[in-house]
Structures are given as structure tokens and as C-alpha cells.
Amino acid sequence: MPRLRISMEIEIEVPRFSDIKEVASNSILVAKNLFHATGNAAWIAGISFIVLVIPLVMAVDREQNQINQLDSHVST
């Protein structure tokens, strides 16, 4: 019975130190830029909250106080 012989060659390229250093440097740069962008987004969200939501809460509170005063005048 004839036998079939299959051989495979696998060639693995080992990365050089300079390649690893470049990848690490790029990763740090991306992380730094992401951190900076996230900080900017958080700052914008915080300022928007202060400018838009705080006055709304104060207006609702003032209106609720006026309603409470009217109720106390009506009940007396």
C-alpha cells in the first residue's frame, strides 16, 4: 500500500526589539490621547449640567415654594 507523505514548513518571524518598542510607544500615545479626549468630554458634560440643569432645578424649587405658600394662605 503506498503512503502519502505531507510535509509543511512553518516560518515564524520573531519581532525585533525596535518593533516591540514602536508598538508600545504607539499604544502609550493612543492611551494618552484617549485620556485627554475623555477629560475634555467630561469637562463639557459638567459645564453643560451646571448651565442647563441647575437653573431648572432652582426654578422648579421656587415654583414649589410658591405653591406651598398659596396652599398655606388658602388653608388659613
C-alpha positions as CSV (number, residue, x, y, z in Angstrom):
1,M,0.0,0.0,0.0
2,P,1.6,3.4,-1.0
3,R,1.9,6.0,1.7
4,L,1.3,9.7,1.2
5,R,3.9,11.9,2.8
6,I,3.0,15.5,3.5
7,S,5.4,18.0,4.9
8,M,4.8,21.5,5.9
9,E,7.2,24.2,6.7
10,I,6.2,26.9,9.1
11,E,8.2,30.1,9.2
12,I,7.7,32.3,12.2
13,E,9.2,35.7,12.2
14,V,10.3,36.9,15.6
15,P,9.7,40.6,16.1
16,R,12.7,42.8,16.6
17,F,13.0,44.8,19.8
18,S,12.6,48.1,17.8
19,D,9.2,46.8,16.5
20,I,8.1,46.0,20.0
21,K,9.3,49.4,21.3
22,E,7.4,51.1,18.5
23,V,4.1,49.3,19.2
24,A,4.5,50.1,22.9
25,S,5.2,53.8,22.1
26,N,2.1,53.9,19.8
27,S,0.0,52.3,22.5
28,I,1.0,54.9,25.1
29,L,0.3,57.7,22.6
30,V,-3.2,56.4,21.9
31,A,-3.9,55.9,25.6
32,K,-2.7,59.5,26.3
33,N,-4.9,60.9,23.5
34,L,-7.9,58.9,24.7
35,F,-7.4,60.1,28.3
36,H,-7.2,63.7,27.1
37,A,-10.3,63.4,24.9
38,T,-12.3,61.8,27.8
39,G,-11.2,64.6,30.1
40,N,-12.5,67.2,27.6
41,A,-15.8,65.3,27.2
42,A,-16.2,65.1,31.0
43,W,-15.5,68.9,31.3
44,I,-18.0,69.7,28.6
45,A,-20.7,67.5,30.2
46,G,-20.1,69.0,33.7
47,I,-20.3,72.6,32.4
48,S,-23.4,71.8,30.4
49,F,-25.0,70.3,33.5
50,I,-24.2,73.4,35.5
51,V,-25.5,75.8,32.8
52,L,-28.7,73.9,31.9
53,V,-29.8,71.7,34.8
54,I,-29.0,73.8,37.9
55,P,-31.2,76.7,36.8
56,L,-34.0,74.3,36.0
57,V,-33.8,72.8,39.5
58,M,-33.9,76.2,41.1
59,A,-36.9,77.3,39.0
60,V,-38.8,74.1,40.0
61,D,-37.9,74.6,43.6
62,R,-39.1,78.3,43.5
63,E,-42.3,77.2,41.9
64,Q,-42.9,74.5,44.5
65,N,-42.3,77.1,47.3
66,Q,-44.9,79.4,45.7
67,I,-47.4,76.6,45.5
68,N,-46.8,75.7,49.2
69,Q,-47.3,79.4,50.2
70,L,-50.6,79.6,48.2
71,D,-51.8,76.4,49.9
72,S,-50.9,77.8,53.4
73,H,-52.8,81.1,52.6
74,V,-55.8,79.2,51.3
75,S,-56.0,76.9,54.3
76,T,-55.8,79.9,56.8
